[in-house]
Amino acid sequence: MTWSALSASHLGSTHLRDGRPNQDAHVAYTDAYGAVAVVADGHGHRAHPRSGTGATLATQVLLGLLAETLPELTDPATAAELLRDRVGPELVRAWRAAVEADAVAEPWPEGQDPVGTEETWLRYGCTVVALAATDTVVAVLQLGDGEAVVVDRAGTSQRPLPEDELLDGVRTTSLCQPDPLGSLRITVLPAVEVRVGYVCTDGFGKPQLDHDGWWRQVGRELAERSVEHGVAWLAERLPGWMEEPATVGGDDTTMAVLVQL
């Protein structure tokens, strides 16, 4: 079983207007053991002035952990335990260490130093969503908003993770909160049940007219087009598909996709 990975992002129109950078981050990775797709969304609020850096660090840290773990993702039960007991805690520890190191390397303007480590984490706040796939399993991890969707060989899409009851459409759970592991959602599926999986930031979903069903249609179309045209065709067009929601909705828009070949 072979997996291919692709990802793309587009600067939101409000960020372009205000002269702000893209505060999303993304990575798509493959090796002999499988593939990994990760997206992260920096909060962008004035309370999180380095959230774009926080998102980049989150994708880098989680990619490293999942790539290292791919050879051990062999069955759903043990994979879920490994992700919960090792990858989740190490994600939080390593991300915090990375943002603290960045804060030292890039000092704050005079008089703006954070008060304590928790405020340092806050200033880098972001969400993160990821897929990791091997011959036998597809693992899904999410902290905060955005979407994680898998599509079976019949073209049926599902959101495999439980809902985060703390998401209210305005606020989101985050890597920067004091207890992020309490909000980390994880599930593991047999790989034979997944044809395509994708993760995206909320900038992609919010502008969609069909708020309840857009993610199903996107999953079905990704699966159909991967069969009809191939992964290279998808990779070439994915950046353009990010442009419309980023322009209409105004937020940075990012997606990463795994396709079983």
C-alpha positions as CSV (number, residue, x, y, z in Angstrom):
1,M,0.0,0.0,0.0
2,T,1.5,3.3,-1.1
3,W,0.6,6.8,0.0
4,S,1.2,10.2,-1.6
5,A,1.0,13.5,0.2
6,L,0.4,17.1,-0.9
7,S,-0.4,20.4,0.7
8,A,-0.9,24.1,-0.2
9,S,-1.9,27.4,1.4
10,H,-3.1,30.8,0.3
11,L,-2.8,34.2,2.1
12,G,-6.2,35.5,3.3
13,S,-7.6,38.6,1.7
14,T,-7.9,40.4,5.0
15,H,-4.3,39.6,5.8
16,L,-3.2,40.9,2.4
17,R,-5.2,44.1,3.1
18,D,-3.7,44.6,6.5
19,G,-0.2,43.7,5.5
20,R,-0.1,40.6,7.7
21,P,1.7,37.4,6.7
22,N,0.2,34.0,6.2
23,Q,-0.2,32.6,9.7
24,D,-1.0,29.1,8.6
25,A,1.6,26.4,8.1
26,H,1.6,23.1,6.4
27,V,3.7,20.1,5.5
28,A,3.3,16.9,3.4
29,Y,5.8,14.1,3.8
30,T,6.3,10.5,2.5
31,D,8.9,7.8,3.1
32,A,9.2,4.0,2.8
33,Y,6.9,3.5,5.9
34,G,4.0,5.8,4.9
35,A,3.0,9.5,4.8
36,V,2.2,12.4,7.0
37,A,0.1,15.5,6.4
38,V,0.0,18.4,8.9
39,V,-1.7,21.8,9.0
40,A,-1.5,24.4,11.7
41,D,-3.4,27.7,12.1
42,G,-1.9,30.6,14.1
43,H,-4.6,32.5,16.0
44,G,-3.8,35.9,14.6
45,H,-5.3,37.8,17.5
46,R,-3.3,40.6,19.1
47,A,-2.8,38.4,22.1
48,H,-0.9,36.0,19.9
49,P,1.6,38.2,17.9
50,R,3.8,35.3,17.0
51,S,1.2,32.8,16.2
52,G,2.5,32.3,12.6
53,T,5.8,31.2,14.1
54,G,3.9,29.0,16.5
55,A,2.1,27.3,13.7
56,T,5.3,26.7,11.8
57,L,6.9,25.2,14.8
58,A,3.9,23.0,15.5
59,T,4.0,21.5,12.0
60,Q,7.7,20.9,12.3
61,V,7.5,19.3,15.7
62,L,4.5,17.1,14.8
63,L,5.9,16.0,11.5
64,G,9.1,14.9,13.2
65,L,7.2,12.9,15.8
66,L,4.9,11.2,13.3
67,A,7.6,10.5,10.8
68,E,9.6,8.9,13.6
69,T,6.6,6.9,14.7
70,L,5.4,5.6,11.3
71,P,7.3,2.3,11.5
72,E,5.4,1.5,14.8
73,L,2.0,2.3,13.5
74,T,1.0,-1.3,12.7
75,D,-2.5,-1.8,14.2
76,P,-5.2,0.5,15.4
77,A,-5.1,-0.4,19.1
78,T,-1.4,-0.1,19.7
79,A,-1.2,2.9,17.4
80,A,-3.8,4.8,19.4
81,E,-2.0,4.1,22.6
82,L,1.3,5.2,21.2
83,L,-0.1,8.5,19.9
84,R,-1.9,9.2,23.2
85,D,0.9,8.3,25.6
86,R,4.0,9.3,23.6
87,V,3.3,11.6,20.6
88,G,0.8,13.8,22.3
89,P,2.8,14.6,25.4
90,E,6.0,15.0,23.3
91,L,4.2,17.4,20.9
92,V,3.3,19.7,23.8
93,R,6.7,19.5,25.5
94,A,8.7,20.0,22.3
95,W,6.4,22.8,21.0
96,R,6.7,24.7,24.3
97,A,10.5,24.3,24.2
98,A,10.6,25.5,20.6
99,V,8.6,28.7,21.3
100,E,10.6,29.5,24.4
101,A,13.8,29.1,22.4
102,D,12.4,31.4,19.7
103,A,11.5,34.0,22.3
104,V,15.1,34.0,23.5
105,A,16.5,34.2,20.0
106,E,14.1,37.0,18.9
107,P,13.8,39.3,22.0
108,W,10.6,41.2,22.4
109,P,10.6,45.0,22.1
110,E,11.5,46.9,25.3
111,G,8.7,46.8,27.8
112,Q,6.8,44.0,26.0
113,D,8.4,40.9,27.6
114,P,5.9,38.2,28.5
115,V,5.3,37.6,32.2
116,G,6.2,33.9,32.7
117,T,6.3,30.9,30.4
118,E,2.5,30.6,30.0
119,E,2.3,34.1,28.5
120,T,5.1,33.1,26.2
121,W,3.1,30.1,25.0
122,L,0.1,32.3,24.6
123,R,1.8,34.6,22.2
124,Y,2.6,31.7,19.8
125,G,-0.9,30.2,20.0
126,C,-2.1,27.9,17.2
127,T,-4.2,24.9,16.3
128,V,-2.9,21.7,14.6
129,V,-4.5,18.9,12.6
130,A,-2.6,15.9,11.2
131,L,-2.9,12.6,9.4
132,A,-0.4,9.8,9.5
133,A,-0.8,6.7,7.2
134,T,0.9,3.4,6.8
135,D,0.2,0.1,5.1
136,T,-2.1,-0.8,8.0
137,V,-3.5,2.3,9.7
138,V,-4.5,5.9,9.3
139,A,-4.1,8.0,12.4
140,V,-5.9,11.3,12.9
141,L,-4.9,13.9,15.4
142,Q,-6.5,17.3,16.1
143,L,-6.1,20.1,18.6
144,G,-8.4,23.1,18.0
145,D,-10.6,23.9,15.0
146,G,-10.2,23.1,11.4
147,E,-11.3,19.8,9.8
148,A,-10.0,16.2,9.5
149,V,-11.9,14.1,6.9
150,V,-11.4,10.6,5.5
151,V,-13.0,9.1,2.4
152,D,-13.5,5.4,1.8
153,R,-13.3,3.6,-1.6
154,A,-17.0,4.1,-2.2
155,G,-16.5,7.9,-2.0
156,T,-18.2,8.3,1.4
157,S,-16.6,11.0,3.6
158,Q,-16.6,11.0,7.4
159,R,-15.2,13.1,10.2
160,P,-13.7,10.4,12.3
161,L,-12.9,12.4,15.4
162,P,-15.3,13.3,18.2
163,E,-16.5,16.9,18.4
164,D,-14.7,19.4,20.5
165,E,-17.4,20.7,22.8
166,L,-15.3,23.8,23.7
167,L,-15.4,25.1,20.1
168,D,-18.0,27.8,19.8
169,G,-17.3,29.4,16.4
170,V,-15.3,32.2,18.0
171,R,-12.8,30.6,20.4
172,T,-10.8,27.5,19.8
173,T,-8.8,25.1,21.9
174,S,-5.1,25.5,21.3
175,L,-1.6,24.3,21.8
176,C,-1.0,27.5,23.9
177,Q,-3.6,26.6,26.6
178,P,-2.3,25.4,30.0
179,D,-3.7,21.9,29.5
180,P,-3.6,21.2,25.7
181,L,-3.5,17.4,26.1
182,G,-7.0,17.6,27.6
183,S,-8.2,18.9,24.2
184,L,-6.2,16.6,21.9
185,R,-8.4,14.3,19.9
186,I,-7.0,11.1,18.4
187,T,-8.4,8.2,16.5
188,V,-6.9,5.4,14.4
189,L,-8.6,3.6,11.4
190,P,-7.6,0.6,9.4
191,A,-5.9,1.8,6.2
192,V,-8.1,-0.4,4.0
193,E,-11.0,1.8,5.0
194,V,-9.4,5.0,3.7
195,R,-8.9,6.1,0.0
196,V,-8.2,9.8,0.7
197,G,-7.8,11.9,3.8
198,Y,-7.4,15.6,4.2
199,V,-6.9,18.1,6.9
200,C,-7.6,21.9,6.5
201,T,-7.6,25.0,8.6
202,D,-10.9,26.8,9.3
203,G,-10.2,29.3,6.6
204,F,-11.2,26.7,4.1
205,G,-14.5,25.7,5.7
206,K,-16.0,28.9,7.0
207,P,-16.7,30.6,3.6
208,Q,-18.4,27.5,2.2
209,L,-22.1,28.0,1.5
210,D,-23.1,24.5,2.5
211,H,-21.9,24.6,6.1
212,D,-23.1,21.1,6.9
213,G,-22.1,19.2,3.9
214,W,-19.2,20.9,2.1
215,W,-16.6,18.6,3.7
216,R,-18.4,15.6,2.2
217,Q,-18.4,17.0,-1.3
218,V,-14.7,18.0,-1.0
219,G,-13.8,14.5,0.1
220,R,-15.7,12.9,-2.7
221,E,-14.2,15.2,-5.3
222,L,-10.7,14.6,-4.1
223,A,-11.2,10.9,-4.2
224,E,-12.8,11.0,-7.7
225,R,-10.2,13.3,-9.2
226,S,-7.3,11.4,-7.7
227,V,-8.6,8.3,-9.6
228,E,-9.4,10.2,-12.8
229,H,-6.4,12.4,-13.1
230,G,-3.7,11.2,-10.6
231,V,-1.9,12.8,-7.7
232,A,0.4,15.0,-9.8
233,W,-2.7,16.6,-11.3
234,L,-4.1,17.2,-7.8
235,A,-0.9,18.7,-6.5
236,E,-0.7,21.1,-9.4
237,R,-4.3,22.4,-8.8
238,L,-4.5,22.3,-5.0
239,P,-2.9,25.8,-4.6
240,G,-5.6,27.3,-6.8
241,W,-8.3,25.6,-4.9
242,M,-7.2,27.5,-1.8
243,E,-7.4,30.9,-3.4
244,E,-11.2,31.3,-3.6
245,P,-12.0,30.6,0.1
246,A,-9.0,32.7,1.1
247,T,-10.3,35.6,-1.0
248,V,-14.0,35.3,-0.1
249,G,-13.6,34.4,3.6
250,G,-10.6,36.6,4.2
251,D,-8.7,34.1,6.4
252,D,-5.5,32.2,5.4
253,T,-6.6,28.9,3.9
254,T,-4.6,25.7,4.0
255,M,-5.1,22.0,3.2
256,A,-2.9,18.9,3.2
257,V,-4.1,15.6,1.5
258,L,-3.1,12.0,1.7
259,V,-4.0,9.7,-1.2
260,Q,-3.7,6.0,-1.2
261,L,-2.3,4.9,-4.6
